[in-house]
Amino acid sequence: MKNTSGLPSYQEVVKSRRSIRQYDPNVKISEEEMKEILQEATLAPSSVNLQPWRFLVIDSEEGKETLKELAKFNGVQVETSSAVIAVFVDMKSLDTIEEIYGMAVEQGKMPAEVKDRQVPAIKGLLSGIPAEEMKALNFIDAGLVSMQIMLSAQARGYATNPIGGFEKEKIAEAYGLDKERLIPVMLISIGKAAEEGYESVRFPIDDITTWK
């Protein structure tokens, strides 16, 4: 079912999504459309709106050649997709809180007094937690934005595949990124599907839900 804008309904998007490994190599997603997909994805929620996600779009031949060595068991996705999006988290995202909340004030979405009260409180709360706890918090947010990337792509007629099998300890440095600050979460291949993909099963809701 389509909505009034001609786009697929939410139900159609989520029910038609498949993990696709083979793409049409002749279909190239433009930088403009890729930016729109990512922009839509960043509407995902994040803890205290820190938005710790960072993206590396790998779509050049050189970039893909580098990635093939880092994701050897996922070579088909790398070779045939329009691009592979590497999702990272910024372990110093707390440093951006002044900018984020300042933008909210400038755009009339937050009173200045609220910013002045919340920023020091959030800094005090998060600056003292262990790095592993902060990483876990950031990974939750990265999972949310990653799912929205896949749904935004699906709504536009593209397919995706989330990839966890790659050399996480090497990828940031391979692309000239700060490996201490940027921690990889997953890769997402994206492009025009060249296969239907497999429909998988899910547990019945009554088997995995408890009501109290």
BAKOLVEX-173043 format. One record per residue (C-alpha): x, y, z; residue in three letters; residue number from 0. Coordinates in steps of 0.1 Angstrom, whole numbers, plus 5000, padded with zeros to 4 digits. Layout:
<sites>
east=X | north=Y | up=Z | code=Ala | pos=NUM
...
</sites>
This chain:
<sites>
east=5000 | north=5000 | up=5000 | code=Met | pos=0
east=5013 | north=5034 | up=4990 | code=Lys | pos=1
east=5007 | north=5066 | up=5009 | code=Asn | pos=2
east=4996 | north=5099 | up=4994 | code=Thr | pos=3
east=5032 | north=5108 | up=4985 | code=Ser | pos=4
east=5036 | north=5077 | up=4964 | code=Gly | pos=5
east=5061 | north=5062 | up=4988 | code=Leu | pos=6
east=5056 | north=5027 | up=5002 | code=Pro | pos=7
east=5039 | north=5024 | up=5035 | code=Ser | pos=8
east=5058 | north=5016 | up=5067 | code=Tyr | pos=9
east=5043 | north=4981 | up=5068 | code=Gln | pos=10
east=5055 | north=4975 | up=5032 | code=Glu | pos=11
east=5090 | north=4987 | up=5039 | code=Val | pos=12
east=5096 | north=4966 | up=5070 | code=Val | pos=13
east=5079 | north=4935 | up=5056 | code=Lys | pos=14
east=5098 | north=4936 | up=5023 | code=Ser | pos=15
east=5133 | north=4942 | up=5037 | code=Arg | pos=16
east=5158 | north=4914 | up=5031 | code=Arg | pos=17
east=5195 | north=4910 | up=5037 | code=Ser | pos=18
east=5208 | north=4912 | up=5001 | code=Ile | pos=19
east=5243 | north=4901 | up=4992 | code=Arg | pos=20
east=5242 | north=4904 | up=4954 | code=Gln | pos=21
east=5236 | north=4938 | up=4938 | code=Tyr | pos=22
east=5234 | north=4953 | up=4903 | code=Asp | pos=23
east=5269 | north=4968 | up=4899 | code=Pro | pos=24
east=5256 | north=4991 | up=4872 | code=Asn | pos=25
east=5234 | north=5010 | up=4896 | code=Val | pos=26
east=5251 | north=5039 | up=4914 | code=Lys | pos=27
east=5235 | north=5059 | up=4942 | code=Ile | pos=28
east=5244 | north=5095 | up=4939 | code=Ser | pos=29
east=5261 | north=5114 | up=4966 | code=Glu | pos=30
east=5230 | north=5136 | up=4969 | code=Glu | pos=31
east=5207 | north=5107 | up=4975 | code=Glu | pos=32
east=5231 | north=5090 | up=4998 | code=Met | pos=33
east=5232 | north=5122 | up=5019 | code=Lys | pos=34
east=5194 | north=5122 | up=5020 | code=Glu | pos=35
east=5194 | north=5086 | up=5032 | code=Ile | pos=36
east=5219 | north=5093 | up=5060 | code=Leu | pos=37
east=5201 | north=5125 | up=5069 | code=Gln | pos=38
east=5169 | north=5106 | up=5074 | code=Glu | pos=39
east=5187 | north=5080 | up=5094 | code=Ala | pos=40
east=5201 | north=5105 | up=5118 | code=Thr | pos=41
east=5166 | north=5113 | up=5129 | code=Leu | pos=42
east=5170 | north=5082 | up=5151 | code=Ala | pos=43
east=5171 | north=5089 | up=5189 | code=Pro | pos=44
east=5203 | north=5089 | up=5208 | code=Ser | pos=45
east=5212 | north=5092 | up=5245 | code=Ser | pos=46
east=5209 | north=5129 | up=5255 | code=Val | pos=47
east=5210 | north=5136 | up=5217 | code=Asn | pos=48
east=5247 | north=5132 | up=5215 | code=Leu | pos=49
east=5244 | north=5116 | up=5181 | code=Gln | pos=50
east=5277 | north=5096 | up=5185 | code=Pro | pos=51
east=5274 | north=5079 | up=5151 | code=Trp | pos=52
east=5299 | north=5087 | up=5123 | code=Arg | pos=53
east=5298 | north=5074 | up=5087 | code=Phe | pos=54
east=5323 | north=5064 | up=5061 | code=Leu | pos=55
east=5308 | north=5059 | up=5027 | code=Val | pos=56
east=5330 | north=5036 | up=5007 | code=Ile | pos=57
east=5320 | north=5038 | up=4970 | code=Asp | pos=58
east=5352 | north=5044 | up=4950 | code=Ser | pos=59
east=5371 | north=5016 | up=4933 | code=Glu | pos=60
east=5401 | north=5024 | up=4955 | code=Glu | pos=61
east=5380 | north=5024 | up=4987 | code=Gly | pos=62
east=5364 | north=4991 | up=4978 | code=Lys | pos=63
east=5398 | north=4975 | up=4970 | code=Glu | pos=64
east=5409 | north=4984 | up=5005 | code=Thr | pos=65
east=5377 | north=4971 | up=5020 | code=Leu | pos=66
east=5379 | north=4937 | up=5002 | code=Lys | pos=67
east=5410 | north=4930 | up=5022 | code=Glu | pos=68
east=5393 | north=4939 | up=5055 | code=Leu | pos=69
east=5360 | north=4920 | up=5048 | code=Ala | pos=70
east=5372 | north=4890 | up=5029 | code=Lys | pos=71
east=5341 | north=4868 | up=5036 | code=Phe | pos=72
east=5318 | north=4895 | up=5023 | code=Asn | pos=73
east=5335 | north=4902 | up=4990 | code=Gly | pos=74
east=5304 | north=4899 | up=4969 | code=Val | pos=75
east=5286 | north=4927 | up=4988 | code=Gln | pos=76
east=5317 | north=4949 | up=4986 | code=Val | pos=77
east=5322 | north=4944 | up=4948 | code=Glu | pos=78
east=5286 | north=4946 | up=4936 | code=Thr | pos=79
east=5270 | north=4972 | up=4959 | code=Ser | pos=80
east=5268 | north=5008 | up=4951 | code=Ser | pos=81
east=5285 | north=5016 | up=4983 | code=Ala | pos=82
east=5293 | north=5002 | up=5017 | code=Val | pos=83
east=5286 | north=5024 | up=5047 | code=Ile | pos=84
east=5309 | north=5019 | up=5077 | code=Ala | pos=85
east=5292 | north=5030 | up=5109 | code=Val | pos=86
east=5315 | north=5041 | up=5137 | code=Phe | pos=87
east=5309 | north=5057 | up=5171 | code=Val | pos=88
east=5328 | north=5087 | up=5183 | code=Asp | pos=89
east=5342 | north=5080 | up=5217 | code=Met | pos=90
east=5346 | north=5117 | up=5223 | code=Lys | pos=91
east=5311 | north=5127 | up=5213 | code=Ser | pos=92
east=5306 | north=5144 | up=5246 | code=Leu | pos=93
east=5329 | north=5171 | up=5233 | code=Asp | pos=94
east=5302 | north=5181 | up=5208 | code=Thr | pos=95
east=5274 | north=5187 | up=5233 | code=Ile | pos=96
east=5279 | north=5225 | up=5234 | code=Glu | pos=97
east=5276 | north=5226 | up=5196 | code=Glu | pos=98
east=5245 | north=5204 | up=5195 | code=Ile | pos=99
east=5226 | north=5221 | up=5223 | code=Tyr | pos=100
east=5237 | north=5255 | up=5209 | code=Gly | pos=101
east=5221 | north=5246 | up=5175 | code=Met | pos=102
east=5189 | north=5237 | up=5193 | code=Ala | pos=103
east=5188 | north=5271 | up=5210 | code=Val | pos=104
east=5196 | north=5289 | up=5177 | code=Glu | pos=105
east=5168 | north=5270 | up=5159 | code=Gln | pos=106
east=5143 | north=5278 | up=5186 | code=Gly | pos=107
east=5140 | north=5242 | up=5198 | code=Lys | pos=108
east=5154 | north=5247 | up=5232 | code=Met | pos=109
east=5154 | north=5277 | up=5256 | code=Pro | pos=110
east=5189 | north=5290 | up=5264 | code=Ala | pos=111
east=5183 | north=5285 | up=5301 | code=Glu | pos=112
east=5175 | north=5248 | up=5296 | code=Val | pos=113
east=5208 | north=5244 | up=5276 | code=Lys | pos=114
east=5228 | north=5262 | up=5303 | code=Asp | pos=115
east=5213 | north=5239 | up=5329 | code=Arg | pos=116
east=5215 | north=5206 | up=5310 | code=Gln | pos=117
east=5249 | north=5208 | up=5294 | code=Val | pos=118
east=5269 | north=5209 | up=5327 | code=Pro | pos=119
east=5247 | north=5183 | up=5342 | code=Ala | pos=120
east=5252 | north=5159 | up=5313 | code=Ile | pos=121
east=5289 | north=5165 | up=5312 | code=Lys | pos=122
east=5291 | north=5158 | up=5349 | code=Gly | pos=123
east=5271 | north=5126 | up=5345 | code=Leu | pos=124
east=5289 | north=5111 | up=5314 | code=Leu | pos=125
east=5325 | north=5123 | up=5319 | code=Ser | pos=126
east=5329 | north=5100 | up=5349 | code=Gly | pos=127
east=5316 | north=5067 | up=5335 | code=Ile | pos=128
east=5340 | north=5040 | up=5324 | code=Pro | pos=129
east=5350 | north=5039 | up=5287 | code=Ala | pos=130
east=5334 | north=5005 | up=5282 | code=Glu | pos=131
east=5301 | north=5017 | up=5296 | code=Glu | pos=132
east=5302 | north=5047 | up=5273 | code=Met | pos=133
east=5311 | north=5024 | up=5244 | code=Lys | pos=134
east=5281 | north=5002 | up=5252 | code=Ala | pos=135
east=5258 | north=5033 | up=5253 | code=Leu | pos=136
east=5271 | north=5045 | up=5220 | code=Asn | pos=137
east=5267 | north=5011 | up=5204 | code=Phe | pos=138
east=5230 | north=5012 | up=5213 | code=Ile | pos=139
east=5226 | north=5045 | up=5195 | code=Asp | pos=140
east=5246 | north=5032 | up=5165 | code=Ala | pos=141
east=5223 | north=5002 | up=5162 | code=Gly | pos=142
east=5193 | north=5026 | up=5161 | code=Leu | pos=143
east=5208 | north=5048 | up=5133 | code=Val | pos=144
east=5219 | north=5017 | up=5114 | code=Ser | pos=145
east=5184 | north=5002 | up=5113 | code=Met | pos=146
east=5171 | north=5036 | up=5100 | code=Gln | pos=147
east=5197 | north=5036 | up=5073 | code=Ile | pos=148
east=5184 | north=5002 | up=5061 | code=Met | pos=149
east=5147 | north=5013 | up=5063 | code=Leu | pos=150
east=5154 | north=5046 | up=5045 | code=Ser | pos=151
east=5172 | north=5027 | up=5018 | code=Ala | pos=152
east=5144 | north=5002 | up=5015 | code=Gln | pos=153
east=5118 | north=5029 | up=5012 | code=Ala | pos=154
east=5137 | north=5043 | up=4982 | code=Arg | pos=155
east=5139 | north=5010 | up=4964 | code=Gly | pos=156
east=5174 | north=5000 | up=4975 | code=Tyr | pos=157
east=5185 | north=4969 | up=4994 | code=Ala | pos=158
east=5210 | north=4965 | up=5022 | code=Thr | pos=159
east=5229 | north=4940 | up=5042 | code=Asn | pos=160
east=5243 | north=4946 | up=5077 | code=Pro | pos=161
east=5278 | north=4931 | up=5080 | code=Ile | pos=162
east=5297 | north=4923 | up=5112 | code=Gly | pos=163
east=5324 | north=4902 | up=5098 | code=Gly | pos=164
east=5353 | north=4925 | up=5090 | code=Phe | pos=165
east=5386 | north=4934 | up=5106 | code=Glu | pos=166
east=5374 | north=4960 | up=5131 | code=Lys | pos=167
east=5408 | north=4968 | up=5146 | code=Glu | pos=168
east=5422 | north=4978 | up=5112 | code=Lys | pos=169
east=5394 | north=4997 | up=5093 | code=Ile | pos=170
east=5397 | north=5032 | up=5108 | code=Ala | pos=171
east=5434 | north=5034 | up=5103 | code=Glu | pos=172
east=5431 | north=5019 | up=5067 | code=Ala | pos=173
east=5410 | north=5050 | up=5058 | code=Tyr | pos=174
east=5431 | north=5075 | up=5076 | code=Gly | pos=175
east=5407 | north=5078 | up=5106 | code=Leu | pos=176
east=5415 | north=5081 | up=5143 | code=Asp | pos=177
east=5413 | north=5045 | up=5155 | code=Lys | pos=178
east=5414 | north=5056 | up=5192 | code=Glu | pos=179
east=5384 | north=5079 | up=5188 | code=Arg | pos=180
east=5363 | north=5062 | up=5161 | code=Leu | pos=181
east=5352 | north=5026 | up=5170 | code=Ile | pos=182
east=5336 | north=5006 | up=5142 | code=Pro | pos=183
east=5302 | north=4990 | up=5148 | code=Val | pos=184
east=5291 | north=4975 | up=5114 | code=Met | pos=185
east=5293 | north=4978 | up=5077 | code=Leu | pos=186
east=5261 | north=4982 | up=5056 | code=Ile | pos=187
east=5262 | north=4973 | up=5020 | code=Ser | pos=188
east=5236 | north=4992 | up=4999 | code=Ile | pos=189
east=5225 | north=4991 | up=4963 | code=Gly | pos=190
east=5199 | north=4978 | up=4938 | code=Lys | pos=191
east=5191 | north=4942 | up=4946 | code=Ala | pos=192
east=5201 | north=4916 | up=4919 | code=Ala | pos=193
east=5184 | north=4888 | up=4939 | code=Glu | pos=194
east=5152 | north=4884 | up=4959 | code=Glu | pos=195
east=5169 | north=4874 | up=4991 | code=Gly | pos=196
east=5156 | north=4848 | up=5016 | code=Tyr | pos=197
east=5125 | north=4853 | up=5036 | code=Glu | pos=198
east=5134 | north=4843 | up=5072 | code=Ser | pos=199
east=5112 | north=4832 | up=5101 | code=Val | pos=200
east=5106 | north=4850 | up=5134 | code=Arg | pos=201
east=5094 | north=4837 | up=5167 | code=Phe | pos=202
east=5057 | north=4842 | up=5175 | code=Pro | pos=203
east=5053 | north=4873 | up=5197 | code=Ile | pos=204
east=5036 | north=4852 | up=5224 | code=Asp | pos=205
east=5068 | north=4832 | up=5227 | code=Asp | pos=206
east=5090 | north=4862 | up=5233 | code=Ile | pos=207
east=5068 | north=4886 | up=5252 | code=Thr | pos=208
east=5058 | north=4886 | up=5288 | code=Thr | pos=209
east=5028 | north=4906 | up=5301 | code=Trp | pos=210
east=5025 | north=4917 | up=5337 | code=Lys | pos=211
</sites>
